[in-house]
Amino acid sequence: MSPALPGAAPMRLSLATVFLAMALLAHLALALVAAGPWNALLACGLYAWTFVLAFRRHPVLCLLLSPLAMLHLSVLVSLIAVESGARMREVGFIGHPSPASALYGLLIAMFLAAALGVGERLQRRWAARPGTARIVPLDRHALLLRWLPLVFGVLAISWLLLKGARTGFPLLAGYDRFGYRAAVGDPITLNLLNLKVVIAAFLGVAALRCASPRGRWPYHLLFALYLLTSFLFGDKFFIIIAAALVYLAIQSIDDPAQLRRRLRLLLPLALLVVLVAAAVTVYVYSGRGQLGWQVTSQKLFDRIASQAQLWFLAVEHGFSWANFQGEQLRLNLQSLVETPAQDFVFQERLGPFYFIDKYATAQKYWSFVGNQGYVAPIMVWDGYLLELFGLAGLLPGMLLTGALAGAVLAWLAAGVRSRNPYNVLLPAHVFVQVSYLVVSGTPANLLSVGSFKAYGAMLALQLLVWVWTRRTGNTDAILRRRLGQLA
């Protein structure tokens, strides 16, 4: 039998799991017979129950999966507004009660089960292989594996602060974050802002190498400053929280019990942060306090509804039991070799643009094109699969997407356990691209030629570090001597 992994209980069906599956199916059947605004509330509750059960068995994997889990939960919250009659301004529809939330709750529960099942199995298989648990001794390679990541963090924060000082911080100056990035964003700044999960994993593993908790505090402080600086650039609160959860999961990967204790201690702080973020959000949508509560609440309600608008349209107006849009499939495959892929996606109306072209009026369409819409189209993958292949293609598609996410997370967890921060760069970046696939519905984010260029660069860096640590003795002494020669 393979050795037990921290936080990975053997896969087995418990009575609670069976009862939950029956509850999800019963909820869907009830929603088909008598749809109402309460459906989305019940779907949120059932998904919360699903995640709690999963977290008890796989706390670390669940936290690593939390960026996608939070996105899925946000759609369910959005469906509360949609099925209560909110306006979906970008596509020109009014919401109403439907089975959309019940079906979505069932689908994301399947996604979560597939991700955790595959992730746990791969972890056990890799842990059973000889030599996979090899960790470079802590007294060697400290300059490369501990201090250079710290220097990188300092340089990254300094770059962002200098950039904000020159151009103004979007949060403080009132800039639209997309407009700001398009107007003055340079490649370094954009990568430092976009790769939060990758940077969280990189700094988190570097901190994990420290033998004592005291030695980890500089990394914790540096990472907190990085998130605060990102917040000044107007980045979504969700993205910042997702990166923080990945960092926390890495710190607790060897001791899930410690993770549970930390979460209990951090819960009051998390609630405080959520309240502060909610207050900031209300302030921004109120025109910095100039609009009344009625106008502000309507803007917030419409904003919340936009998160689930494409899924709602797919269920209400594009549902089929079985379908096959071969031309869309061919174009998506062709987008993998086109450069730049995003231009091809737009020109051929793939992913989110498929929905805009099919459902939105010309005015709404050009609003999207000019990036002047109320919100960018997100959470496209589920609805896109339903439109292209029907329910018969959506169900296996969700299971395969979940299995892919679980495999990548198992790869990331293996990199974390190696205590080599460079080993997590590639799997963390691939996981980000899987998240983009779910958000935008375009496989080009994950599998295009441009994506593989980034994968190749990270893989090359990882291999160079691996060769260096394998073939050298004490890296600190070698690097200090060579730096001294250069000086």
Secondary structure, DSSP 8 states (H G I E B T S, - for coil): ----BTTB------HHHHHHHHHHHHHHHHHHHS--THHHHHHHHHHHHHHHHHHHH-HHHHHHHHHHHHHHHHHHHHHHHHTTT-EETTTTEE----SHHHHHHHHHHHHHHHHHHHHHHHHHHHHTSTTTT----TTSSHIIIIIHHHHHHHHHHHHHHHHHHHH--HHHHT--HHHHHHHH--HHHHHHHH-HHHHHHHHHHHHHT-SSHHHHHHHHHHHHHHHHHHHHTT--HHHHHHHHHHHHHHHTTT-HHHHHHHHHHHHHHHHHHHHHHHHHHHHHHTTTTTS-HHHHHHHHHHHHHHTTHHHHHHHHHS--SS---HHHHHHHHHHTTSSSHHHHHHHTT-THHHHHHHHS-HHHHHHHHTT-SSS-----HHHHHHHHHHHHHHHHHHHHHHHHHHHHHHHHHHHHHTT-GGGGHHHHHHHHHHHHHHHH--THHHHSHHHHHHHHHHHHHHHHHHHHHHH-S-HHHHHHHHHHHH-
